Amino acid sequence: MADQKRTAGWLPLTHIHSKGAQGVAHALEKALAQEGREDRHTHGFHTYPAGLHPETARALLELLPGDSLFDPFCGGGTSLVEGMLDGRETFGSDISPVAIAISNGRTRLWTPERITKFRSASRRIAKEAQENEEYPPPFITSRVKPWYEPHVALEIEGIRKGIAESDPEVRAALELVLSSMLIKVSLRRSDTSPQRVERTRPIGTTAILFHKKARELGRRWEAFAADVPEETPEAQIVQMSGLESDPPDLVHSILTSPPYPGVYDYLPFQQLRLAWLNWDSPEIWNQEMGSRRAFNKSPREAMFNWKEDLRTWMTRVPHQLHRNGRAAIVIGDGVMENRVIPVLKPLTMEARDAGLTVVASASGGRQDMGTGLMREEHILLVEKS
Ligand SMILES: C[S@@+](CC[C@H](N)C(=O)[O-])C[C@H]1O[C@@H](n2cnc3c(N)ncnc32)[C@H](O)[C@@H]1O
């Protein structure tokens, strides 16, 4: 229960302030103040915790030069989608297989023929899944059983088997569709809350939802492709630690949001997806930066490690940017032992130590619904001069 109370939730901003070059600082304030759900293009497909607001990303791109963009902690890929809509070459990395699946899925520019093939596959799979009578194998059942009504588990298993037999050209996208609905059809409250809720799903509707979500993704791809400037390549995304990943070449800009200390548990949030889609692997679990579980276990050691990780990452940044390239870093204050951990100061210090020039920063505060604490979210804009 204590864990659940720590889950971040957002109320409206109560204050906002900025520092640095005046016009830029004001633009950062505006970027930070974006609120409300933004559902356009592929953004709204699949939930992802702590996603950037698409309008924040779009506003920040106006301050970021050039035609190439890197996000080493890309999560659901908001910055990559916006970068492509701005006609840039985009690169991303993340340790989470769920983040990789979502950001890959959200940044595809498929031909109409390939989208048709994907839609037909989803229709066939949904139909066959309604007839499935085999439960999932033990390596899945052992991890998911308490969270699904038996008939829902049967339908998901049917979908899972159908995807495994589908054309490799559309398989990853079909997996993303299944991933997008696994919490909605479960007895788990939400991605970020492991609370059990009693829901009853009529028989057959899980398979129908799969087909509906696939059609939705197809429509979103079409809207996305229509607005991405011609010649823009699809984002290149790798599953790798942001502390070790580099873009293939120097980039003009970085737009990213690294993990906040002690606020989220990105991998445990995804346990049902990792199990159903067989996406788990032991090596990812100790790579997660700033996880809440590490802060619960040993707060001081976790804080030390988060700062070390921040330094390791920041030291790479100047080596990834062209001269005069810029990085916009969006980050929220942390939580340790029920206290707020301010992050702007350590972030700014690390950026300066890495040889970057601070252009401006903006901070906005609001009450965290889970903890009641007043936390700030920040944008720091730095330049390689
Ligand atoms: C604040 S979220 C990024 C959200 C993203 N900007 C979006 O719009 O969806 C931070 C991300 O960092 C990832 N992460 C945690 N530790 C990491 C590491 N060592 N290397 C790369 N990614 C990591 C998490 O999986 C999570 O996706």
The ligand as a Tripos MOL2 file, in Angstrom:
@<TRIPOS>MOLECULE
LIG
   27    29     1     0     0
SMALL
NO_CHARGES

@<TRIPOS>ATOM
      1 C1         10.7600    9.4270  -18.1190 C.3       1 LIG1
      2 S1         10.7550    7.9150  -19.0380 S.3       1 LIG1
      3 C2         10.9010    8.4600  -20.6980 C.3       1 LIG1
      4 C3          9.5530    8.7540  -21.2810 C.3       1 LIG1
      5 C4          9.6140    9.2010  -22.7280 C.3       1 LIG1
      6 N1         10.2180   10.5100  -22.8580 N.3       1 LIG1
      7 C5          8.2220    9.2130  -23.3520 C.2       1 LIG1
      8 O1          7.7700   10.2290  -23.8190 O.co2     1 LIG1
      9 O2          7.5610    8.1530  -23.2970 O.co2     1 LIG1
     10 C6         12.3390    7.2590  -18.6870 C.3       1 LIG1
     11 C7         12.7030    6.0190  -19.4670 C.3       1 LIG1
     12 O3         14.0260    5.6310  -19.1060 O.3       1 LIG1
     13 C8         14.1100    4.2260  -19.2490 C.3       1 LIG1
     14 N2         15.3160    3.7840  -18.5460 N.ar      1 LIG1
     15 C9         15.5450    3.5240  -17.2510 C.ar      1 LIG1
     16 N3         16.8370    3.2190  -17.0520 N.ar      1 LIG1
     17 C10        17.4460    3.2940  -18.2720 C.ar      1 LIG1
     18 C11        18.7690    3.1080  -18.7300 C.ar      1 LIG1
     19 N4         19.7610    2.7900  -17.9190 N.pl3     1 LIG1
     20 N5         19.0080    3.2760  -20.0600 N.ar      1 LIG1
     21 C12        18.0160    3.5970  -20.9370 C.ar      1 LIG1
     22 N6         16.7450    3.7660  -20.5420 N.ar      1 LIG1
     23 C13        16.4710    3.6390  -19.2280 C.ar      1 LIG1
     24 C14        12.8030    3.6980  -18.7120 C.3       1 LIG1
     25 O4         12.5420    2.4060  -19.2370 O.3       1 LIG1
     26 C15        11.8420    4.7890  -19.2450 C.3       1 LIG1
     27 O5         11.3150    4.3850  -20.4770 O.3       1 LIG1
@<TRIPOS>BOND
     1     1     2 1
     2     2     3 1
     3     2    10 1
     4     3     4 1
     5     4     5 1
     6     5     6 1
     7     5     7 1
     8     7     8 2
     9     7     9 1
    10    10    11 1
    11    11    12 1
    12    11    26 1
    13    12    13 1
    14    13    14 1
    15    13    24 1
    16    14    15 ar
    17    14    23 ar
    18    15    16 ar
    19    16    17 ar
    20    17    18 ar
    21    17    23 ar
    22    18    19 1
    23    18    20 ar
    24    20    21 ar
    25    21    22 ar
    26    22    23 ar
    27    24    25 1
    28    24    26 1
    29    26    27 1
@<TRIPOS>SUBSTRUCTURE
     1 LIG1         1 GROUP 0 **** ****
